[in-house]
């Protein structure tokens, strides 16, 4: 609740240097970008002592949605780990989170993928104080393959990832191939 109050009262206006901001105004439409998102999360951590993943701003780009999400205590096991980075056509392209568990870094790249693709980021399953809840690469990839198949039951599949995300994407492809 205190995160929601801070966000509504001053957080976004301070970071975006813009007043007033309505609760349904989109962070990115107001000029927000990845660096400002990092500044927002840093400000939340500094002011409130709470760490919020960057992917939350992509999933919830309005104050209303962001505050609601931050007020939730924990994520359920069946919640989707897919973050829509850009809507698109019948095919899907999946970016696997980096080593820190973030998908925001793919947002600009997602805009460059051909329009025939819907573009998703895959975020890690997390728990309070545990940013990535899976213990090993195989379990991580298995979980993500299940998430991808819920969205797109049949291949071909398109995966990509930066650094650790590339390793996870490769393991996902290997599992699907097997």
BAFI-3210 file (N, C-alpha, C; in Angstrom, 3 decimals, decimal comma, padded with zeros to 6 digits):
// residues 178
n [1|2|3|4|5|6|7|8|9|10|11|12|13|14|15|16|17|18|19|20|21|22|23|24|25|26|27|28|29|30|31|32|33|34|35|36|37|38|39|40|41|42|43|44|45|46|47|48|49|50|51|52|53|54|55|56|57|58|59|60|61|62|63|64|65|66|67|68|69|70|71|72|73|74|75|76|77|78|79|80|81|82|83|84|85|86|87|88|89|90|91|92|93|94|95|96|97|98|99|100|101|102|103|104|105|106|107|108|109|110|111|112|113|114|115|116|117|118|119|120|121|122|123|124|125|126|127|128|129|130|131|132|133|134|135|136|137|138|139|140|141|142|143|144|145|146|147|148|149|150|151|152|153|154|155|156|157|158|159|160|161|162|163|164|165|166|167|168|169|170|171|172|173|174|175|176|177|178]
n.u [000,825|001,984|003,794|002,071|000,854|003,104|003,878|001,595|001,517|004,021|006,152|006,226|005,863|008,113|010,270|009,684|009,623|007,330|004,144|000,639|000,312|-001,874|-003,618|-004,057|-002,359|000,158|003,387|005,446|004,367|004,448|007,019|008,738|011,451|013,885|016,076|014,893|013,035|014,719|015,665|013,255|012,699|014,954|014,530|012,220|013,321|015,203|013,582|011,593|012,648|012,143|012,489|011,642|011,032|012,229|010,668|008,053|007,205|006,913|004,878|002,887|002,225|000,861|000,051|-002,081|-002,245|000,367|000,530|-001,450|-000,350|002,030|000,973|000,139|000,771|002,092|003,037|001,111|001,499|000,400|000,351|000,977|004,187|004,848|005,499|003,960|005,604|005,182|002,257|001,104|001,108|000,047|002,176|004,662|007,328|009,847|011,609|014,044|014,531|017,279|020,300|019,663|017,005|015,380|013,225|012,787|014,891|014,624|012,627|012,877|014,122|012,117|010,320|011,411|011,070|009,519|006,138|004,407|004,729|003,883|005,408|007,066|008,378|010,047|009,703|011,265|010,013|009,228|009,595|008,766|011,641|013,178|014,437|014,688|013,179|013,699|015,882|017,763|019,096|017,780|015,234|014,299|014,183|012,331|009,994|009,615|009,230|006,757|005,201|005,466|004,244|001,639|000,881|001,527|000,769|001,985|005,004|006,707|009,087|010,348|013,078|015,101|017,838|019,767|023,014|022,805|020,180|020,360|021,565|019,561|017,502|018,643|018,638|015,893|015,180|016,594|015,238|012,679|013,349|014,178]
n.v [-001,194|001,235|001,590|001,942|004,368|006,091|005,962|007,034|009,587|010,951|009,628|008,867|011,360|012,733|011,234|011,251|013,913|015,514|016,982|017,314|013,745|011,334|008,527|006,593|007,108|006,151|005,042|004,788|006,131|008,670|009,404|007,789|005,475|002,786|003,595|005,554|003,923|002,317|004,317|004,937|002,536|002,474|004,750|003,964|001,892|003,318|005,218|003,642|001,191|-001,150|-003,667|-003,742|-005,637|-004,694|-005,556|-005,235|-002,655|-002,845|-004,720|-003,416|-000,523|001,766|004,030|003,145|000,334|-000,430|000,228|-001,449|-003,951|-003,880|-003,898|-006,438|-009,406|-011,913|-013,894|-016,246|-019,780|-020,520|-018,207|-016,392|-016,290|-014,798|-011,749|-009,337|-007,713|-006,520|-006,363|-008,452|-010,339|-013,684|-015,390|-016,005|-014,470|-015,067|-013,639|-014,474|-013,762|-011,832|-012,462|-011,183|-011,460|-009,806|-008,362|-005,996|-004,886|-005,827|-004,431|-002,264|-003,636|-005,449|-003,894|-003,880|-006,350|-008,220|-007,362|-009,527|-011,000|-011,522|-010,274|-011,486|-011,294|-013,504|-013,871|-014,664|-017,169|-016,075|-015,459|-013,820|-012,113|-013,878|-013,749|-015,437|-018,387|-021,034|-023,849|-024,908|-024,973|-026,785|-027,201|-024,590|-024,063|-026,042|-025,181|-022,744|-023,606|-024,857|-022,585|-021,176|-022,984|-022,836|-020,419|-020,690|-023,467|-025,141|-025,525|-023,802|-022,453|-019,343|-018,179|-016,067|-014,621|-012,692|-013,108|-014,924|-015,453|-016,354|-018,839|-020,159|-020,050|-021,682|-024,157|-024,499|-024,812|-027,160|-028,957|-028,921|-029,937|-032,532]
n.w [000,000|000,721|-001,358|-003,528|-002,738|-002,747|-005,438|-006,684|-005,496|-005,938|-007,260|-010,173|-011,376|-010,486|-011,581|-014,348|-014,721|-015,081|-014,845|-014,471|-013,891|-014,951|-013,475|-015,362|-017,421|-019,727|-018,976|-020,928|-023,103|-022,103|-022,407|-021,060|-020,693|-020,816|-019,164|-017,532|-016,299|-014,767|-013,062|-011,753|-010,362|-008,762|-007,233|-005,851|-004,368|-002,827|-001,445|-000,234|000,405|-001,015|-003,452|-006,781|-009,659|-012,916|-015,017|-014,229|-014,881|-017,619|-017,870|-016,460|-017,285|-016,427|-013,740|-012,209|-012,812|-012,116|-009,381|-008,379|-008,996|-007,472|-004,962|-004,566|-002,786|-003,431|-006,280|-008,092|-008,808|-011,300|-012,750|-015,702|-017,130|-019,210|-020,754|-022,559|-025,021|-027,417|-029,308|-032,000|-035,069|-036,069|-035,411|-032,842|-031,012|-028,711|-026,083|-023,760|-020,357|-018,929|-016,955|-014,597|-014,456|-015,953|-018,496|-019,725|-021,160|-023,727|-024,955|-026,883|-029,004|-029,589|-030,990|-033,483|-034,611|-037,229|-038,232|-038,347|-036,089|-032,697|-029,822|-027,011|-023,693|-021,514|-018,200|-015,036|-012,748|-009,596|-006,073|-002,956|-001,992|-003,467|-006,452|-008,729|-008,892|-009,669|-009,365|-011,141|-014,524|-016,287|-015,095|-015,152|-017,958|-018,705|-017,388|-018,745|-021,373|-021,053|-020,498|-022,916|-024,664|-023,779|-024,806|-027,514|-028,921|-030,882|-032,840|-035,564|-033,193|-032,024|-030,377|-028,320|-026,515|-024,228|-023,082|-020,188|-020,812|-023,451|-023,099|-021,668|-023,581|-025,544|-024,193|-023,942|-026,635|-027,146|-025,477|-026,682|-029,164|-028,508]
ca.u [000,000|002,830|004,346|001,002|000,724|004,278|003,803|000,531|001,768|005,170|007,166|006,305|006,034|009,518|011,151|009,389|009,692|006,108|002,988|000,248|000,226|-003,083|-003,376|-004,165|-001,383|001,160|004,762|006,224|003,767|004,825|008,446|009,525|012,285|014,520|016,879|013,968|012,462|015,738|015,643|012,038|012,878|015,975|013,858|011,352|014,192|015,789|012,562|010,729|013,374|011,520|013,014|010,616|011,666|011,972|009,624|006,733|006,831|006,481|003,582|001,932|002,791|000,095|000,136|-003,140|-001,838|001,622|000,208|-002,190|000,607|002,961|000,230|-000,061|001,787|002,892|002,597|000,682|002,265|-000,104|000,396|001,820|005,514|005,041|005,244|003,788|006,436|004,529|001,267|001,418|000,404|-000,238|003,368|005,198|008,777|010,034|012,903|014,232|015,128|018,731|020,735|019,009|015,579|014,665|012,848|012,654|015,968|014,237|011,477|013,191|014,368|010,816|009,681|012,046|010,682|008,462|004,773|003,714|005,036|003,650|006,698|006,935|009,518|009,779|010,262|011,425|009,128|009,914|008,913|009,316|013,077|013,837|014,133|014,562|012,836|014,145|017,208|018,728|018,796|016,816|013,911|013,956|013,800|011,106|008,904|009,416|008,643|005,335|004,583|005,439|003,249|000,300|000,640|001,662|000,849|002,808|006,087|008,057|009,250|011,454|013,589|016,365|018,163|021,058|023,853|022,165|018,954|020,720|021,800|018,247|016,799|019,227|018,139|014,488|015,176|017,052|014,131|011,650|013,877|014,144]
ca.v [000,000|002,441|001,745|002,531|005,780|006,837|006,036|007,968|010,933|011,695|008,841|008,985|012,769|013,085|010,549|011,701|015,379|015,912|017,118|016,137|012,459|010,611|007,138|005,714|007,516|005,124|005,451|004,885|007,187|009,944|009,615|006,844|004,506|001,851|004,299|006,160|002,820|001,983|005,401|004,782|001,414|002,910|005,702|003,162|001,189|004,306|005,847|002,698|-000,016|-002,289|-003,940|-004,124|-005,982|-003,781|-006,087|-004,792|-001,445|-003,264|-005,371|-002,491|000,784|002,886|004,109|002,299|-001,068|-000,599|000,259|-002,678|-005,059|-003,769|-004,170|-007,875|-010,020|-012,917|-014,394|-017,642|-020,664|-020,583|-016,920|-016,429|-015,678|-014,086|-010,308|-008,895|-006,560|-005,874|-007,235|-008,674|-011,328|-015,031|-016,050|-015,388|-014,439|-015,067|-013,247|-015,000|-012,769|-011,864|-013,060|-010,499|-011,754|-008,687|-008,425|-004,635|-004,596|-006,260|-003,653|-001,564|-004,649|-006,030|-003,020|-004,121|-007,671|-008,049|-007,204|-010,813|-011,649|-010,960|-010,429|-011,684|-011,549|-014,540|-013,467|-015,830|-017,405|-015,539|-015,436|-012,721|-012,209|-014,860|-013,245|-016,547|-019,474|-022,357|-024,181|-025,283|-024,607|-027,712|-026,895|-023,266|-024,218|-026,845|-024,283|-021,758|-024,315|-025,008|-021,271|-020,884|-023,871|-022,324|-019,305|-021,192|-024,915|-025,858|-024,773|-023,532|-021,484|-018,393|-017,765|-015,328|-014,172|-012,053|-013,685|-016,091|-015,710|-017,155|-020,209|-020,712|-020,229|-022,858|-025,331|-024,638|-025,365|-028,540|-029,750|-029,049|-030,826|-033,899]
ca.w [000,000|000,739|-002,709|-004,328|-002,345|-003,206|-006,903|-007,033|-004,994|-006,442|-007,943|-011,623|-011,736|-010,230|-012,536|-015,712|-014,703|-015,784|-013,972|-013,675|-014,578|-014,559|-013,079|-016,535|-018,432|-019,967|-018,683|-022,157|-023,921|-021,486|-022,627|-020,272|-021,403|-019,885|-018,159|-016,563|-015,517|-013,765|-012,077|-010,967|-009,434|-007,802|-006,339|-004,975|-003,418|-001,926|-000,603|000,470|000,766|-001,684|-004,794|-007,750|-010,936|-014,024|-015,897|-013,768|-015,612|-018,951|-017,687|-015,829|-017,605|-015,879|-012,275|-011,672|-012,920|-011,371|-007,946|-008,073|-009,028|-006,350|-003,730|-004,431|-001,936|-004,122|-007,572|-008,027|-009,684|-012,653|-013,444|-016,882|-017,040|-020,468|-020,734|-023,944|-025,345|-028,556|-029,947|-033,411|-035,875|-035,583|-034,898|-031,627|-030,802|-027,269|-025,525|-022,414|-019,451|-018,712|-015,697|-013,478|-014,513|-016,564|-019,905|-020,241|-022,101|-025,070|-025,430|-028,135|-030,028|-029,941|-031,974|-034,779|-035,110|-038,234|-037,715|-038,291|-034,817|-031,369|-029,146|-025,574|-022,831|-020,520|-016,908|-014,161|-011,624|-008,416|-004,784|-002,156|-001,674|-004,338|-007,791|-009,684|-007,974|-010,113|-008,853|-012,175|-015,905|-016,878|-014,531|-015,669|-019,359|-018,748|-017,003|-019,806|-022,515|-020,716|-020,661|-024,350|-025,291|-023,441|-025,740|-028,883|-028,716|-031,860|-033,452|-035,081|-032,123|-032,172|-029,077|-028,264|-025,171|-024,023|-022,030|-019,566|-021,568|-024,613|-022,627|-021,344|-024,857|-026,186|-023,479|-024,328|-027,989|-027,035|-024,917|-027,704|-030,209|-027,967]
c.u [000,869|003,509|003,317|000,843|001,880|004,224|002,778|000,878|002,910|006,094|007,298|006,525|007,484|010,435|010,932|009,464|008,507|004,952|001,825|000,276|-001,013|-002,777|-003,476|-003,246|-000,280|002,571|005,548|005,675|004,124|006,317|009,334|010,297|013,031|015,352|015,989|013,287|013,434|015,755|014,409|012,197|013,916|015,376|012,937|012,199|014,758|014,749|011,814|011,418|012,819|012,113|011,880|011,331|011,296|010,834|008,229|006,286|006,378|005,086|002,507|002,395|001,965|000,232|-000,892|-002,720|-000,588|001,345|-000,528|-001,239|001,534|002,282|000,001|001,090|002,686|002,224|002,180|001,467|001,718|-000,152|001,349|003,146|005,826|004,628|005,112|004,597|005,876|003,501|001,623|000,579|000,299|000,978|003,865|006,713|008,975|011,470|012,976|014,985|016,642|019,041|020,134|017,508|014,746|014,362|012,748|013,710|015,636|013,149|011,761|013,436|013,056|010,113|010,241|011,707|009,544|007,050|003,997|003,910|004,505|004,943|006,481|008,305|009,113|010,493|010,381|010,293|009,872|009,009|009,475|010,754|013,828|013,521|013,973|014,398|013,305|015,598|018,222|018,198|017,719|015,403|013,397|013,429|012,502|009,884|008,588|008,821|007,143|004,596|004,429|004,356|001,820|-000,084|000,603|001,852|001,793|003,856|005,784|008,071|010,452|011,837|014,849|016,600|019,560|021,770|023,184|020,887|019,207|020,944|020,469|017,468|017,331|018,708|016,659|014,376|015,600|015,938|013,024|012,080|013,812|012,717]
c.v [001,257|002,668|002,432|004,017|006,600|007,034|007,087|009,400|011,644|010,928|009,060|010,433|013,198|012,499|011,050|013,215|015,971|015,944|017,698|014,883|011,752|009,156|006,162|006,139|006,462|005,698|005,698|005,957|008,578|010,247|008,704|005,889|003,695|002,550|004,951|005,084|002,386|003,050|005,293|003,678|001,747|003,861|004,972|002,447|002,157|004,862|004,858|001,405|-001,283|-002,440|-004,449|-004,468|-004,983|-004,268|-005,634|-003,551|-001,777|-003,885|-004,392|-001,051|001,997|002,878|003,167|000,822|-001,356|-000,679|-001,004|-003,858|-005,040|-004,047|-005,659|-008,477|-011,001|-013,376|-015,855|-018,465|-020,698|-019,240|-017,026|-015,722|-014,898|-012,631|-009,871|-007,618|-005,785|-006,834|-007,414|-009,767|-012,691|-015,779|-015,304|-015,487|-014,266|-014,686|-013,754|-013,956|-012,914|-012,486|-012,417|-010,745|-010,685|-008,925|-007,037|-004,315|-004,992|-005,385|-002,954|-002,543|-005,268|-005,203|-003,250|-005,484|-007,473|-008,112|-008,513|-011,554|-010,836|-011,226|-010,461|-011,778|-012,666|-014,117|-014,700|-015,953|-016,910|-015,623|-014,256|-013,024|-013,249|-014,460|-014,329|-017,815|-020,858|-022,595|-024,519|-024,950|-025,497|-027,402|-025,558|-023,384|-025,013|-025,992|-023,304|-022,388|-024,511|-023,688|-020,917|-021,718|-023,472|-021,207|-019,778|-022,701|-025,663|-024,930|-024,419|-022,408|-020,594|-017,881|-016,938|-014,937|-013,600|-012,740|-014,938|-016,452|-016,549|-018,616|-020,891|-020,986|-021,462|-024,134|-025,560|-025,286|-026,832|-029,439|-029,952|-030,005|-032,272|-034,411]
c.w [000,000|-000,608|-003,588|-004,010|-002,885|-004,716|-007,310|-006,647|-005,702|-007,363|-009,435|-012,044|-011,553|-011,297|-013,959|-015,852|-015,476|-014,793|-014,744|-014,550|-014,047|-014,265|-014,243|-017,672|-018,510|-019,790|-019,965|-023,090|-023,389|-021,652|-021,807|-021,161|-020,361|-018,811|-017,104|-015,716|-014,420|-012,665|-011,176|-009,933|-008,367|-006,770|-005,361|-003,928|-002,382|-000,944|000,285|000,893|000,132|-003,083|-005,684|-009,054|-012,035|-014,919|-015,479|-014,536|-017,034|-018,871|-017,245|-016,065|-017,163|-014,364|-011,653|-011,670|-012,093|-009,872|-007,529|-008,005|-007,827|-005,013|-003,513|-003,643|-002,674|-005,396|-007,426|-009,041|-011,102|-013,354|-014,627|-016,613|-018,312|-020,307|-022,183|-024,159|-026,530|-029,137|-031,412|-034,005|-035,236|-035,019|-033,654|-031,601|-029,302|-026,890|-024,091|-021,587|-019,339|-017,350|-014,465|-013,459|-015,190|-018,041|-020,536|-021,288|-023,532|-025,685|-026,763|-029,276|-030,502|-031,004|-033,389|-035,386|-036,129|-037,636|-037,631|-036,982|-033,640|-030,612|-027,637|-024,917|-021,883|-019,245|-016,016|-013,151|-010,393|-007,201|-003,994|-001,728|-002,492|-005,776|-008,855|-008,860|-008,416|-009,703|-009,938|-013,564|-016,531|-016,385|-015,056|-017,096|-019,504|-018,419|-018,127|-021,062|-022,265|-020,919|-022,144|-025,030|-024,926|-024,418|-027,182|-028,801|-029,657|-032,451|-034,887|-034,043|-032,403|-030,796|-029,262|-026,817|-025,128|-022,875|-021,453|-020,301|-022,803|-024,242|-022,322|-022,627|-025,583|-025,528|-023,788|-025,705|-027,968|-026,508|-025,941|-028,808|-029,761|-027,906]
res [x|x|x|x|x|x|x|x|x|x|x|x|x|x|x|x|x|x|x|x|x|x|x|x|x|x|x|x|x|x|x|x|x|x|x|x|x|x|x|x|x|x|x|x|x|x|x|x|x|x|x|x|x|x|x|x|x|x|x|x|x|x|x|x|x|x|x|x|x|x|x|x|x|x|x|x|x|x|x|x|x|x|x|x|x|x|x|x|x|x|x|x|x|x|x|x|x|x|x|x|x|x|x|x|x|x|x|x|x|x|x|x|x|x|x|x|x|x|x|x|x|x|x|x|x|x|x|x|x|x|x|x|x|x|x|x|x|x|x|x|x|x|x|x|x|x|x|x|x|x|x|x|x|x|x|x|x|x|x|x|x|x|x|x|x|x|x|x|x|x|x|x|x|x|x|x|x|x]
***
